[in-house]
Amino acid sequence: QVQLVESGGGSVQTGGSLKLSCAASGGIFSINAMGWYRQAPGKQRELVARITSGGTTNDADAVKGRFTISRDNAKNTVYLQMNSLQPEDTGVYYCYANLGFIGRSADYWGQGTQVTVSS
């Protein structure tokens, strides 16, 4: 019943911008943390950015100064504003959430959205 629905991926040229969105739904009591991971073909999935319930954010060194994670609590939505995109940013971006329910918490993943940056 829980869904993380992602949108905003696409293809851009080097230096362009994209904004990813991820909306969580399905009987959620609270959002403990949300974030974005990415995976290029043949490589390990890596953390891009995350934000906790307390508002603490962490960004990967590769995206510091270019990507900004934010959250709209009323909409159960997390965003990733990506500026100054480079070809190295190409990959499938996955939304992650640790969601709280009555009596438990659990990790969930979105379906992934493709981001392609061409030179």
Solvent accessible surface area in square Angstrom, and as a share of the most:
residue,aa,sasa,rsa
1,Q,180,0.80
2,V,25,0.14
3,Q,109,0.49
4,L,10,0.05
5,V,78,0.45
6,E,11,0.05
7,S,61,0.39
8,G,36,0.35
9,G,31,0.30
10,G,28,0.27
11,S,91,0.59
12,V,29,0.16
13,Q,136,0.60
14,T,60,0.35
15,G,47,0.45
16,G,24,0.23
17,S,58,0.38
18,L,29,0.14
19,K,106,0.45
20,L,0,0.00
21,S,28,0.18
22,C,0,0.00
23,A,42,0.33
24,A,5,0.04
25,S,54,0.35
26,G,24,0.23
27,G,62,0.60
28,I,33,0.17
29,F,146,0.61
30,S,44,0.29
31,I,25,0.13
32,N,55,0.28
33,A,7,0.05
34,M,0,0.00
35,G,0,0.00
36,W,0,0.00
37,Y,47,0.18
38,R,17,0.06
39,Q,60,0.26
40,A,28,0.22
41,P,127,0.80
42,G,93,0.90
43,K,138,0.59
44,Q,158,0.70
45,R,93,0.34
46,E,81,0.36
47,L,58,0.29
48,V,1,0.00
49,A,0,0.00
50,R,74,0.27
51,I,15,0.07
52,T,30,0.18
53,S,73,0.47
54,G,73,0.71
55,G,39,0.38
56,T,80,0.47
57,T,64,0.37
58,N,72,0.37
59,D,42,0.22
60,A,27,0.21
61,D,121,0.63
62,A,67,0.52
63,V,0,0.00
64,K,115,0.49
65,G,85,0.82
66,R,48,0.17
67,F,5,0.02
68,T,83,0.48
69,I,11,0.06
70,S,48,0.31
71,R,57,0.21
72,D,43,0.22
73,N,102,0.52
74,A,102,0.79
75,K,133,0.56
76,N,49,0.25
77,T,10,0.06
78,V,0,0.00
79,Y,44,0.17
80,L,0,0.00
81,Q,55,0.24
82,M,0,0.00
83,N,62,0.32
84,S,52,0.34
85,L,0,0.00
86,Q,59,0.26
87,P,50,0.32
88,E,134,0.60
89,D,1,0.01
90,T,43,0.25
91,G,1,0.01
92,V,43,0.25
93,Y,0,0.00
94,Y,37,0.14
95,C,0,0.00
96,Y,32,0.12
97,A,0,0.00
98,N,32,0.17
99,L,0,0.00
100,G,6,0.06
101,F,24,0.10
102,I,145,0.73
103,G,83,0.80
104,R,135,0.49
105,S,63,0.41
106,A,25,0.19
107,D,83,0.43
108,Y,54,0.21
109,W,107,0.37
110,G,9,0.09
111,Q,119,0.53
112,G,15,0.14
113,T,22,0.13
114,Q,89,0.40
115,V,0,0.00
116,T,48,0.28
117,V,7,0.04
118,S,56,0.36
119,S,128,0.82
